[in-house]
């Protein structure tokens, strides 16, 4: 079970730009202390500067199966 302070977006079956659109929608709903966990089959390089420009940081991890998990939260938290 995921923590209630996390919004999970499984975008592994989506084609660009849908994952980016889903993240932007989730950022608009994010409450203080919440984070977004994004699951993708490739690393979303175009997303990183967009997050930084909006005051969000990220941590990216590649899973053993090749999928990427990107944890997004307000910068400085």
mmCIF file of the N, C-alpha and C atoms, coordinates in Angstrom:
data_MODEL
# 
_entry.id   MODEL 
# 
loop_
_atom_site.group_PDB 
_atom_site.id 
_atom_site.type_symbol 
_atom_site.label_atom_id 
_atom_site.label_alt_id 
_atom_site.label_comp_id 
_atom_site.label_asym_id 
_atom_site.label_entity_id 
_atom_site.label_seq_id 
_atom_site.pdbx_PDB_ins_code 
_atom_site.Cartn_x 
_atom_site.Cartn_y 
_atom_site.Cartn_z 
_atom_site.occupancy 
_atom_site.B_iso_or_equiv 
_atom_site.pdbx_formal_charge 
_atom_site.auth_seq_id 
_atom_site.auth_comp_id 
_atom_site.auth_asym_id 
_atom_site.auth_atom_id 
_atom_site.pdbx_PDB_model_num 
ATOM 1   N N  . UNK A 1 1  ? 0.852  -1.192 0.000   1.00 0.00 ? 1  UNK A N  1 
ATOM 2   C CA . UNK A 1 1  ? 0.000  0.000  0.000   1.00 0.00 ? 1  UNK A CA 1 
ATOM 3   C C  . UNK A 1 1  ? 0.891  1.246  0.000   1.00 0.00 ? 1  UNK A C  1 
ATOM 4   N N  . UNK A 1 2  ? 0.563  2.204  -0.844  1.00 0.00 ? 2  UNK A N  1 
ATOM 5   C CA . UNK A 1 2  ? 1.352  3.430  -0.938  1.00 0.00 ? 2  UNK A CA 1 
ATOM 6   C C  . UNK A 1 2  ? 0.941  4.432  0.127   1.00 0.00 ? 2  UNK A C  1 
ATOM 7   N N  . UNK A 1 3  ? 1.862  5.253  0.558   1.00 0.00 ? 3  UNK A N  1 
ATOM 8   C CA . UNK A 1 3  ? 1.506  6.296  1.523   1.00 0.00 ? 3  UNK A CA 1 
ATOM 9   C C  . UNK A 1 3  ? 0.479  7.258  0.923   1.00 0.00 ? 3  UNK A C  1 
ATOM 10  N N  . UNK A 1 4  ? -0.386 7.813  1.786   1.00 0.00 ? 4  UNK A N  1 
ATOM 11  C CA . UNK A 1 4  ? -1.401 8.750  1.302   1.00 0.00 ? 4  UNK A CA 1 
ATOM 12  C C  . UNK A 1 4  ? -0.778 10.071 0.856   1.00 0.00 ? 4  UNK A C  1 
ATOM 13  N N  . UNK A 1 5  ? 0.481  10.286 1.232   1.00 0.00 ? 5  UNK A N  1 
ATOM 14  C CA . UNK A 1 5  ? 1.133  11.533 0.837   1.00 0.00 ? 5  UNK A CA 1 
ATOM 15  C C  . UNK A 1 5  ? 1.844  11.383 -0.512  1.00 0.00 ? 5  UNK A C  1 
ATOM 16  N N  . UNK A 1 6  ? 1.450  10.367 -1.274  1.00 0.00 ? 6  UNK A N  1 
ATOM 17  C CA . UNK A 1 6  ? 2.088  10.126 -2.560  1.00 0.00 ? 6  UNK A CA 1 
ATOM 18  C C  . UNK A 1 6  ? 1.038  9.905  -3.644  1.00 0.00 ? 6  UNK A C  1 
ATOM 19  N N  . UNK A 1 7  ? 1.220  10.593 -4.762  1.00 0.00 ? 7  UNK A N  1 
ATOM 20  C CA . UNK A 1 7  ? 0.374  10.395 -5.932  1.00 0.00 ? 7  UNK A CA 1 
ATOM 21  C C  . UNK A 1 7  ? 1.162  9.495  -6.881  1.00 0.00 ? 7  UNK A C  1 
ATOM 22  N N  . UNK A 1 8  ? 0.579  8.363  -7.268  1.00 0.00 ? 8  UNK A N  1 
ATOM 23  C CA . UNK A 1 8  ? 1.275  7.408  -8.132  1.00 0.00 ? 8  UNK A CA 1 
ATOM 24  C C  . UNK A 1 8  ? 0.752  7.548  -9.557  1.00 0.00 ? 8  UNK A C  1 
ATOM 25  N N  . UNK A 1 9  ? 1.691  7.701  -10.510 1.00 0.00 ? 9  UNK A N  1 
ATOM 26  C CA . UNK A 1 9  ? 1.343  7.772  -11.922 1.00 0.00 ? 9  UNK A CA 1 
ATOM 27  C C  . UNK A 1 9  ? 2.093  6.657  -12.640 1.00 0.00 ? 9  UNK A C  1 
ATOM 28  N N  . UNK A 1 10 ? 1.355  5.663  -13.089 1.00 0.00 ? 10 UNK A N  1 
ATOM 29  C CA . UNK A 1 10 ? 1.959  4.580  -13.857 1.00 0.00 ? 10 UNK A CA 1 
ATOM 30  C C  . UNK A 1 10 ? 1.786  4.930  -15.331 1.00 0.00 ? 10 UNK A C  1 
ATOM 31  N N  . UNK A 1 11 ? 2.832  5.456  -15.930 1.00 0.00 ? 11 UNK A N  1 
ATOM 32  C CA . UNK A 1 11 ? 2.777  5.913  -17.316 1.00 0.00 ? 11 UNK A CA 1 
ATOM 33  C C  . UNK A 1 11 ? 3.565  4.987  -18.242 1.00 0.00 ? 11 UNK A C  1 
ATOM 34  N N  . UNK A 1 12 ? 3.802  3.759  -17.807 1.00 0.00 ? 12 UNK A N  1 
ATOM 35  C CA . UNK A 1 12 ? 4.613  2.845  -18.605 1.00 0.00 ? 12 UNK A CA 1 
ATOM 36  C C  . UNK A 1 12 ? 3.969  2.468  -19.935 1.00 0.00 ? 12 UNK A C  1 
ATOM 37  N N  . UNK A 1 13 ? 2.650  2.540  -20.033 1.00 0.00 ? 13 UNK A N  1 
ATOM 38  C CA . UNK A 1 13 ? 1.971  2.187  -21.282 1.00 0.00 ? 13 UNK A CA 1 
ATOM 39  C C  . UNK A 1 13 ? 1.541  3.411  -22.085 1.00 0.00 ? 13 UNK A C  1 
ATOM 40  N N  . UNK A 1 14 ? 1.969  4.600  -21.680 1.00 0.00 ? 14 UNK A N  1 
ATOM 41  C CA . UNK A 1 14 ? 1.566  5.823  -22.365 1.00 0.00 ? 14 UNK A CA 1 
ATOM 42  C C  . UNK A 1 14 ? 2.672  6.319  -23.289 1.00 0.00 ? 14 UNK A C  1 
ATOM 43  N N  . UNK A 1 15 ? 2.258  6.956  -24.362 1.00 0.00 ? 15 UNK A N  1 
ATOM 44  C CA . UNK A 1 15 ? 3.208  7.554  -25.308 1.00 0.00 ? 15 UNK A CA 1 
ATOM 45  C C  . UNK A 1 15 ? 3.336  9.048  -25.016 1.00 0.00 ? 15 UNK A C  1 
ATOM 46  N N  . UNK A 1 16 ? 4.530  9.617  -25.250 1.00 0.00 ? 16 UNK A N  1 
ATOM 47  C CA . UNK A 1 16 ? 4.682  11.062 -25.085 1.00 0.00 ? 16 UNK A CA 1 
ATOM 48  C C  . UNK A 1 16 ? 3.691  11.809 -25.972 1.00 0.00 ? 16 UNK A C  1 
ATOM 49  N N  . UNK A 1 17 ? 3.133  12.893 -25.509 1.00 0.00 ? 17 UNK A N  1 
ATOM 50  C CA . UNK A 1 17 ? 3.439  13.646 -24.288 1.00 0.00 ? 17 UNK A CA 1 
ATOM 51  C C  . UNK A 1 17 ? 2.530  13.297 -23.103 1.00 0.00 ? 17 UNK A C  1 
ATOM 52  N N  . UNK A 1 18 ? 1.787  12.176 -23.171 1.00 0.00 ? 18 UNK A N  1 
ATOM 53  C CA . UNK A 1 18 ? 0.839  11.857 -22.102 1.00 0.00 ? 18 UNK A CA 1 
ATOM 54  C C  . UNK A 1 18 ? 1.460  11.792 -20.708 1.00 0.00 ? 18 UNK A C  1 
ATOM 55  N N  . UNK A 1 19 ? 2.622  11.151 -20.514 1.00 0.00 ? 19 UNK A N  1 
ATOM 56  C CA . UNK A 1 19 ? 3.198  11.143 -19.162 1.00 0.00 ? 19 UNK A CA 1 
ATOM 57  C C  . UNK A 1 19 ? 3.450  12.555 -18.624 1.00 0.00 ? 19 UNK A C  1 
ATOM 58  N N  . UNK A 1 20 ? 3.991  13.428 -19.471 1.00 0.00 ? 20 UNK A N  1 
ATOM 59  C CA . UNK A 1 20 ? 4.247  14.812 -19.060 1.00 0.00 ? 20 UNK A CA 1 
ATOM 60  C C  . UNK A 1 20 ? 2.939  15.511 -18.700 1.00 0.00 ? 20 UNK A C  1 
ATOM 61  N N  . UNK A 1 21 ? 1.912  15.314 -19.503 1.00 0.00 ? 21 UNK A N  1 
ATOM 62  C CA . UNK A 1 21 ? 0.609  15.924 -19.217 1.00 0.00 ? 21 UNK A CA 1 
ATOM 63  C C  . UNK A 1 21 ? 0.055  15.438 -17.885 1.00 0.00 ? 21 UNK A C  1 
ATOM 64  N N  . UNK A 1 22 ? 0.192  14.150 -17.607 1.00 0.00 ? 22 UNK A N  1 
ATOM 65  C CA . UNK A 1 22 ? -0.313 13.602 -16.338 1.00 0.00 ? 22 UNK A CA 1 
ATOM 66  C C  . UNK A 1 22 ? 0.456  14.179 -15.146 1.00 0.00 ? 22 UNK A C  1 
ATOM 67  N N  . UNK A 1 23 ? 1.766  14.345 -15.303 1.00 0.00 ? 23 UNK A N  1 
ATOM 68  C CA . UNK A 1 23 ? 2.562  14.938 -14.223 1.00 0.00 ? 23 UNK A CA 1 
ATOM 69  C C  . UNK A 1 23 ? 2.137  16.383 -13.981 1.00 0.00 ? 23 UNK A C  1 
ATOM 70  N N  . UNK A 1 24 ? 1.936  17.155 -15.042 1.00 0.00 ? 24 UNK A N  1 
ATOM 71  C CA . UNK A 1 24 ? 1.514  18.552 -14.895 1.00 0.00 ? 24 UNK A CA 1 
ATOM 72  C C  . UNK A 1 24 ? 0.152  18.635 -14.197 1.00 0.00 ? 24 UNK A C  1 
ATOM 73  N N  . UNK A 1 25 ? -0.769 17.737 -14.518 1.00 0.00 ? 25 UNK A N  1 
ATOM 74  C CA . UNK A 1 25 ? -2.067 17.696 -13.848 1.00 0.00 ? 25 UNK A CA 1 
ATOM 75  C C  . UNK A 1 25 ? -1.897 17.366 -12.363 1.00 0.00 ? 25 UNK A C  1 
ATOM 76  N N  . UNK A 1 26 ? -1.032 16.405 -12.063 1.00 0.00 ? 26 UNK A N  1 
ATOM 77  C CA . UNK A 1 26 ? -0.808 16.013 -10.673 1.00 0.00 ? 26 UNK A CA 1 
ATOM 78  C C  . UNK A 1 26 ? -0.121 17.121 -9.881  1.00 0.00 ? 26 UNK A C  1 
ATOM 79  N N  . UNK A 1 27 ? 0.809  17.853 -10.513 1.00 0.00 ? 27 UNK A N  1 
ATOM 80  C CA . UNK A 1 27 ? 1.470  18.959 -9.813  1.00 0.00 ? 27 UNK A CA 1 
ATOM 81  C C  . UNK A 1 27 ? 0.448  20.001 -9.368  1.00 0.00 ? 27 UNK A C  1 
ATOM 82  N N  . UNK A 1 28 ? -0.568 20.221 -10.180 1.00 0.00 ? 28 UNK A N  1 
ATOM 83  C CA . UNK A 1 28 ? -1.604 21.205 -9.842  1.00 0.00 ? 28 UNK A CA 1 
ATOM 84  C C  . UNK A 1 28 ? -2.416 20.759 -8.622  1.00 0.00 ? 28 UNK A C  1 
ATOM 85  N N  . UNK A 1 29 ? -2.448 19.457 -8.353  1.00 0.00 ? 29 UNK A N  1 
ATOM 86  C CA . UNK A 1 29 ? -3.226 18.919 -7.230  1.00 0.00 ? 29 UNK A CA 1 
ATOM 87  C C  . UNK A 1 29 ? -2.370 18.662 -5.985  1.00 0.00 ? 29 UNK A C  1 
ATOM 88  N N  . UNK A 1 30 ? -1.067 18.766 -6.128  1.00 0.00 ? 30 UNK A N  1 
ATOM 89  C CA . UNK A 1 30 ? -0.147 18.420 -5.049  1.00 0.00 ? 30 UNK A CA 1 
ATOM 90  C C  . UNK A 1 30 ? -0.330 19.333 -3.847  1.00 0.00 ? 30 UNK A C  1 
ATOM 91  N N  . UNK A 1 31 ? -0.475 18.720 -2.684  1.00 0.00 ? 31 UNK A N  1 
ATOM 92  C CA . UNK A 1 31 ? -0.577 19.467 -1.428  1.00 0.00 ? 31 UNK A CA 1 
ATOM 93  C C  . UNK A 1 31 ? 0.791  19.490 -0.760  1.00 0.00 ? 31 UNK A C  1 
ATOM 94  N N  . UNK A 1 32 ? 1.012  20.436 0.151   1.00 0.00 ? 32 UNK A N  1 
ATOM 95  C CA . UNK A 1 32 ? 2.305  20.486 0.846   1.00 0.00 ? 32 UNK A CA 1 
ATOM 96  C C  . UNK A 1 32 ? 2.622  19.136 1.499   1.00 0.00 ? 32 UNK A C  1 
ATOM 97  N N  . UNK A 1 33 ? 3.842  18.685 1.306   1.00 0.00 ? 33 UNK A N  1 
ATOM 98  C CA . UNK A 1 33 ? 4.273  17.420 1.877   1.00 0.00 ? 33 UNK A CA 1 
ATOM 99  C C  . UNK A 1 33 ? 4.014  16.210 0.996   1.00 0.00 ? 33 UNK A C  1 
ATOM 100 N N  . UNK A 1 34 ? 3.222  16.371 -0.049  1.00 0.00 ? 34 UNK A N  1 
ATOM 101 C CA . UNK A 1 34 ? 2.960  15.261 -0.955  1.00 0.00 ? 34 UNK A CA 1 
ATOM 102 C C  . UNK A 1 34 ? 4.062  15.145 -2.000  1.00 0.00 ? 34 UNK A C  1 
ATOM 103 N N  . UNK A 1 35 ? 4.158  13.971 -2.592  1.00 0.00 ? 35 UNK A N  1 
ATOM 104 C CA . UNK A 1 35 ? 5.091  13.746 -3.684  1.00 0.00 ? 35 UNK A CA 1 
ATOM 105 C C  . UNK A 1 35 ? 4.385  12.948 -4.774  1.00 0.00 ? 35 UNK A C  1 
ATOM 106 N N  . UNK A 1 36 ? 5.015  12.889 -5.925  1.00 0.00 ? 36 UNK A N  1 
ATOM 107 C CA . UNK A 1 36 ? 4.512  12.119 -7.056  1.00 0.00 ? 36 UNK A CA 1 
ATOM 108 C C  . UNK A 1 36 ? 5.525  11.019 -7.346  1.00 0.00 ? 36 UNK A C  1 
ATOM 109 N N  . UNK A 1 37 ? 5.030  9.805  -7.508  1.00 0.00 ? 37 UNK A N  1 
ATOM 110 C CA . UNK A 1 37 ? 5.873  8.685  -7.926  1.00 0.00 ? 37 UNK A CA 1 
ATOM 111 C C  . UNK A 1 37 ? 5.470  8.336  -9.358  1.00 0.00 ? 37 UNK A C  1 
ATOM 112 N N  . UNK A 1 38 ? 6.370  8.614  -10.299 1.00 0.00 ? 38 UNK A N  1 
ATOM 113 C CA . UNK A 1 38 ? 6.115  8.403  -11.716 1.00 0.00 ? 38 UNK A CA 1 
ATOM 114 C C  . UNK A 1 38 ? 6.851  7.158  -12.184 1.00 0.00 ? 38 UNK A C  1 
ATOM 115 N N  . UNK A 1 39 ? 6.137  6.255  -12.845 1.00 0.00 ? 39 UNK A N  1 
ATOM 116 C CA . UNK A 1 39 ? 6.723  5.032  -13.376 1.00 0.00 ? 39 UNK A CA 1 
ATOM 117 C C  . UNK A 1 39 ? 6.742  5.124  -14.899 1.00 0.00 ? 39 UNK A C  1 
ATOM 118 N N  . UNK A 1 40 ? 7.916  4.924  -15.485 1.00 0.00 ? 40 UNK A N  1 
ATOM 119 C CA . UNK A 1 40 ? 8.080  5.051  -16.937 1.00 0.00 ? 40 UNK A CA 1 
ATOM 120 C C  . UNK A 1 40 ? 9.038  3.983  -17.470 1.00 0.00 ? 40 UNK A C  1 
ATOM 121 N N  . UNK A 1 41 ? 8.920  3.643  -18.763 1.00 0.00 ? 41 UNK A N  1 
ATOM 122 C CA . UNK A 1 41 ? 9.852  2.685  -19.355 1.00 0.00 ? 41 UNK A CA 1 
ATOM 123 C C  . UNK A 1 41 ? 11.145 3.340  -19.852 1.00 0.00 ? 41 UNK A C  1 
ATOM 124 N N  . UNK A 1 42 ? 11.224 4.668  -19.809 1.00 0.00 ? 42 UNK A N  1 
ATOM 125 C CA . UNK A 1 42 ? 12.417 5.396  -20.252 1.00 0.00 ? 42 UNK A CA 1 
ATOM 126 C C  . UNK A 1 42 ? 12.610 6.618  -19.349 1.00 0.00 ? 42 UNK A C  1 
ATOM 127 N N  . UNK A 1 43 ? 13.827 7.116  -19.313 1.00 0.00 ? 43 UNK A N  1 
ATOM 128 C CA . UNK A 1 43 ? 14.088 8.289  -18.473 1.00 0.00 ? 43 UNK A CA 1 
ATOM 129 C C  . UNK A 1 43 ? 13.527 9.541  -19.148 1.00 0.00 ? 43 UNK A C  1 
ATOM 130 N N  . UNK A 1 44 ? 12.757 10.346 -18.400 1.00 0.00 ? 44 UNK A N  1 
ATOM 131 C CA . UNK A 1 44 ? 12.071 11.508 -18.979 1.00 0.00 ? 44 UNK A CA 1 
ATOM 132 C C  . UNK A 1 44 ? 12.915 12.782 -18.946 1.00 0.00 ? 44 UNK A C  1 
ATOM 133 N N  . UNK A 1 45 ? 13.982 12.817 -19.734 1.00 0.00 ? 45 UNK A N  1 
ATOM 134 C CA . UNK A 1 45 ? 14.880 13.971 -19.707 1.00 0.00 ? 45 UNK A CA 1 
ATOM 135 C C  . UNK A 1 45 ? 14.178 15.309 -19.932 1.00 0.00 ? 45 UNK A C  1 
ATOM 136 N N  . UNK A 1 46 ? 13.190 15.421 -20.834 1.00 0.00 ? 46 UNK A N  1 
ATOM 137 C CA . UNK A 1 46 ? 12.520 16.719 -21.023 1.00 0.00 ? 46 UNK A CA 1 
ATOM 138 C C  . UNK A 1 46 ? 11.749 17.201 -19.794 1.00 0.00 ? 46 UNK A C  1 
ATOM 139 N N  . UNK A 1 47 ? 11.383 16.284 -18.914 1.00 0.00 ? 47 UNK A N  1 
ATOM 140 C CA . UNK A 1 47 ? 10.615 16.643 -17.722 1.00 0.00 ? 47 UNK A CA 1 
ATOM 141 C C  . UNK A 1 47 ? 11.463 17.400 -16.700 1.00 0.00 ? 47 UNK A C  1 
ATOM 142 N N  . UNK A 1 48 ? 12.720 17.067 -16.579 1.00 0.00 ? 48 UNK A N  1 
ATOM 143 C CA . UNK A 1 48 ? 13.555 17.617 -15.503 1.00 0.00 ? 48 UNK A CA 1 
ATOM 144 C C  . UNK A 1 48 ? 13.660 19.138 -15.498 1.00 0.00 ? 48 UNK A C  1 
ATOM 145 N N  . UNK A 1 49 ? 13.951 19.797 -16.619 1.00 0.00 ? 49 UNK A N  1 
ATOM 146 C CA . UNK A 1 49 ? 14.016 21.267 -16.579 1.00 0.00 ? 49 UNK A CA 1 
ATOM 147 C C  . UNK A 1 49 ? 12.653 21.911 -16.316 1.00 0.00 ? 49 UNK A C  1 
ATOM 148 N N  . UNK A 1 50 ? 11.589 21.256 -16.733 1.00 0.00 ? 50 UNK A N  1 
ATOM 149 C CA . UNK A 1 50 ? 10.244 21.781 -16.460 1.00 0.00 ? 50 UNK A CA 1 
ATOM 150 C C  . UNK A 1 50 ? 9.974  21.753 -14.964 1.00 0.00 ? 50 UNK A C  1 
ATOM 151 N N  . UNK A 1 51 ? 10.336 20.649 -14.330 1.00 0.00 ? 51 UNK A N  1 
ATOM 152 C CA . UNK A 1 51 ? 10.163 20.542 -12.869 1.00 0.00 ? 51 UNK A CA 1 
ATOM 153 C C  . UNK A 1 51 ? 10.987 21.613 -12.155 1.00 0.00 ? 51 UNK A C  1 
ATOM 154 N N  . UNK A 1 52 ? 12.248 21.751 -12.546 1.00 0.00 ? 52 UNK A N  1 
ATOM 155 C CA . UNK A 1 52 ? 13.132 22.724 -11.897 1.00 0.00 ? 52 UNK A CA 1 
ATOM 156 C C  . UNK A 1 52 ? 12.585 24.137 -12.037 1.00 0.00 ? 52 UNK A C  1 
ATOM 157 N N  . UNK A 1 53 ? 12.071 24.468 -13.214 1.00 0.00 ? 53 UNK A N  1 
ATOM 158 C CA . UNK A 1 53 ? 11.531 25.812 -13.449 1.00 0.00 ? 53 UNK A CA 1 
ATOM 159 C C  . UNK A 1 53 ? 10.304 26.092 -12.589 1.00 0.00 ? 53 UNK A C  1 
ATOM 160 N N  . UNK A 1 54 ? 9.610  25.043 -12.177 1.00 0.00 ? 54 UNK A N  1 
ATOM 161 C CA . UNK A 1 54 ? 8.407  25.196 -11.353 1.00 0.00 ? 54 UNK A CA 1 
ATOM 162 C C  . UNK A 1 54 ? 8.676  24.987 -9.857  1.00 0.00 ? 54 UNK A C  1 
ATOM 163 N N  . UNK A 1 55 ? 9.951  24.803 -9.494  1.00 0.00 ? 55 UNK A N  1 
ATOM 164 C CA . UNK A 1 55 ? 10.308 24.677 -8.088  1.00 0.00 ? 55 UNK A CA 1 
ATOM 165 C C  . UNK A 1 55 ? 10.192 23.271 -7.527  1.00 0.00 ? 55 UNK A C  1 
ATOM 166 N N  . UNK A 1 56 ? 10.330 22.269 -8.392  1.00 0.00 ? 56 UNK A N  1 
ATOM 167 C CA . UNK A 1 56 ? 10.259 20.880 -7.946  1.00 0.00 ? 56 UNK A CA 1 
ATOM 168 C C  . UNK A 1 56 ? 11.577 20.186 -8.186  1.00 0.00 ? 56 UNK A C  1 
ATOM 169 N N  . UNK A 1 57 ? 11.902 19.275 -7.285  1.00 0.00 ? 57 UNK A N  1 
ATOM 170 C CA . UNK A 1 57 ? 13.079 18.443 -7.439  1.00 0.00 ? 57 UNK A CA 1 
ATOM 171 C C  . UNK A 1 57 ? 12.650 17.025 -7.754  1.00 0.00 ? 57 UNK A C  1 
ATOM 172 N N  . UNK A 1 58 ? 13.612 16.187 -8.112  1.00 0.00 ? 58 UNK A N  1 
ATOM 173 C CA . UNK A 1 58 ? 13.287 14.796 -8.424  1.00 0.00 ? 58 UNK A CA 1 
ATOM 174 C C  . UNK A 1 58 ? 14.461 13.891 -8.066  1.00 0.00 ? 58 UNK A C  1 
ATOM 175 N N  . UNK A 1 59 ? 14.126 12.640 -7.830  1.00 0.00 ? 59 UNK A N  1 
ATOM 176 C CA . UNK A 1 59 ? 15.119 11.585 -7.659  1.00 0.00 ? 59 UNK A CA 1 
ATOM 177 C C  . UNK A 1 59 ? 14.715 10.482 -8.627  1.00 0.00 ? 59 UNK A C  1 
ATOM 178 N N  . UNK A 1 60 ? 15.644 10.065 -9.467  1.00 0.00 ? 60 UNK A N  1 
ATOM 179 C CA . UNK A 1 60 ? 15.351 9.050  -10.478 1.00 0.00 ? 60 UNK A CA 1 
ATOM 180 C C  . UNK A 1 60 ? 16.134 7.781  -10.161 1.00 0.00 ? 60 UNK A C  1 
ATOM 181 N N  . UNK A 1 61 ? 15.436 6.654  -10.277 1.00 0.00 ? 61 UNK A N  1 
ATOM 182 C CA . UNK A 1 61 ? 16.063 5.352  -10.031 1.00 0.00 ? 61 UNK A CA 1 
ATOM 183 C C  . UNK A 1 61 ? 15.639 4.399  -11.150 1.00 0.00 ? 61 UNK A C  1 
ATOM 184 N N  . UNK A 1 62 ? 16.598 3.657  -11.689 1.00 0.00 ? 62 UNK A N  1 
ATOM 185 C CA . UNK A 1 62 ? 16.264 2.636  -12.679 1.00 0.00 ? 62 UNK A CA 1 
ATOM 186 C C  . UNK A 1 62 ? 16.111 1.302  -11.959 1.00 0.00 ? 62 UNK A C  1 
ATOM 187 N N  . UNK A 1 63 ? 14.993 0.638  -12.215 1.00 0.00 ? 63 UNK A N  1 
ATOM 188 C CA . UNK A 1 63 ? 14.714 -0.658 -11.615 1.00 0.00 ? 63 UNK A CA 1 
ATOM 189 C C  . UNK A 1 63 ? 15.474 -1.756 -12.374 1.00 0.00 ? 63 UNK A C  1 
ATOM 190 N N  . UNK A 1 64 ? 15.557 -2.930 -11.782 1.00 0.00 ? 64 UNK A N  1 
ATOM 191 C CA . UNK A 1 64 ? 16.252 -4.057 -12.412 1.00 0.00 ? 64 UNK A CA 1 
ATOM 192 C C  . UNK A 1 64 ? 15.630 -4.439 -13.751 1.00 0.00 ? 64 UNK A C  1 
ATOM 193 N N  . UNK A 1 65 ? 14.321 -4.200 -13.901 1.00 0.00 ? 65 UNK A N  1 
ATOM 194 C CA . UNK A 1 65 ? 13.634 -4.564 -15.151 1.00 0.00 ? 65 UNK A CA 1 
ATOM 195 C C  . UNK A 1 65 ? 13.776 -3.488 -16.230 1.00 0.00 ? 65 UNK A C  1 
ATOM 196 N N  . UNK A 1 66 ? 14.493 -2.392 -15.939 1.00 0.00 ? 66 UNK A N  1 
ATOM 197 C CA . UNK A 1 66 ? 14.717 -1.334 -16.910 1.00 0.00 ? 66 UNK A CA 1 
ATOM 198 C C  . UNK A 1 66 ? 13.738 -0.176 -16.814 1.00 0.00 ? 66 UNK A C  1 
ATOM 199 N N  . UNK A 1 67 ? 12.673 -0.327 -15.998 1.00 0.00 ? 67 UNK A N  1 
ATOM 200 C CA . UNK A 1 67 ? 11.742 0.777  -15.794 1.00 0.00 ? 67 UNK A CA 1 
ATOM 201 C C  . UNK A 1 67 ? 12.387 1.843  -14.916 1.00 0.00 ? 67 UNK A C  1 
ATOM 202 N N  . UNK A 1 68 ? 11.859 3.062  -15.022 1.00 0.00 ? 68 UNK A N  1 
ATOM 203 C CA . UNK A 1 68 ? 12.346 4.173  -14.217 1.00 0.00 ? 68 UNK A CA 1 
ATOM 204 C C  . UNK A 1 68 ? 11.286 4.579  -13.209 1.00 0.00 ? 68 UNK A C  1 
ATOM 205 N N  . UNK A 1 69 ? 11.737 4.899  -11.998 1.00 0.00 ? 69 UNK A N  1 
ATOM 206 C CA . UNK A 1 69 ? 10.878 5.441  -10.950 1.00 0.00 ? 69 UNK A CA 1 
ATOM 207 C C  . UNK A 1 69 ? 11.397 6.828  -10.649 1.00 0.00 ? 69 UNK A C  1 
ATOM 208 N N  . UNK A 1 70 ? 10.534 7.822  -10.818 1.00 0.00 ? 70 UNK A N  1 
ATOM 209 C CA . UNK A 1 70 ? 10.926 9.210  -10.573 1.00 0.00 ? 70 UNK A CA 1 
ATOM 210 C C  . UNK A 1 70 ? 10.081 9.732  -9.437  1.00 0.00 ? 70 UNK A C  1 
ATOM 211 N N  . UNK A 1 71 ? 10.709 10.113 -8.350  1.00 0.00 ? 71 UNK A N  1 
ATOM 212 C CA . UNK A 1 71 ? 10.023 10.689 -7.208  1.00 0.00 ? 71 UNK A CA 1 
ATOM 213 C C  . UNK A 1 71 ? 10.146 12.208 -7.310  1.00 0.00 ? 71 UNK A C  1 
ATOM 214 N N  . UNK A 1 72 ? 9.002  12.868 -7.370  1.00 0.00 ? 72 UNK A N  1 
ATOM 215 C CA . UNK A 1 72 ? 8.950  14.324 -7.568  1.00 0.00 ? 72 UNK A CA 1 
ATOM 216 C C  . UNK A 1 72 ? 8.371  14.967 -6.323  1.00 0.00 ? 72 UNK A C  1 
ATOM 217 N N  . UNK A 1 73 ? 9.059  15.999 -5.825  1.00 0.00 ? 73 UNK A N  1 
ATOM 218 C CA . UNK A 1 73 ? 8.533  16.746 -4.664  1.00 0.00 ? 73 UNK A CA 1 
ATOM 219 C C  . UNK A 1 73 ? 8.978  18.187 -4.732  1.00 0.00 ? 73 UNK A C  1 
ATOM 220 N N  . UNK A 1 74 ? 8.323  19.004 -3.958  1.00 0.00 ? 74 UNK A N  1 
ATOM 221 C CA . UNK A 1 74 ? 8.684  20.418 -3.886  1.00 0.00 ? 74 UNK A CA 1 
ATOM 222 C C  . UNK A 1 74 ? 10.163 20.527 -3.516  1.00 0.00 ? 74 UNK A C  1 
ATOM 223 N N  . UNK A 1 75 ? 10.905 21.358 -4.224  1.00 0.00 ? 75 UNK A N  1 
ATOM 224 C CA . UNK A 1 75 ? 12.328 21.514 -3.951  1.00 0.00 ? 75 UNK A CA 1 
ATOM 225 C C  . UNK A 1 75 ? 12.531 21.941 -2.501  1.00 0.00 ? 75 UNK A C  1 
ATOM 226 N N  . UNK A 1 76 ? 13.559 21.345 -1.876  1.00 0.00 ? 76 UNK A N  1 
ATOM 227 C CA . UNK A 1 76 ? 13.869 21.691 -0.491  1.00 0.00 ? 76 UNK A CA 1 
ATOM 228 C C  . UNK A 1 76 ? 13.103 20.899 0.539   1.00 0.00 ? 76 UNK A C  1 
ATOM 229 N N  . UNK A 1 77 ? 12.285 19.919 0.104   1.00 0.00 ? 77 UNK A N  1 
ATOM 230 C CA . UNK A 1 77 ? 11.571 19.087 1.089   1.00 0.00 ? 77 UNK A CA 1 
ATOM 231 C C  . UNK A 1 77 ? 12.029 17.663 1.038   1.00 0.00 ? 77 UNK A C  1 
# 
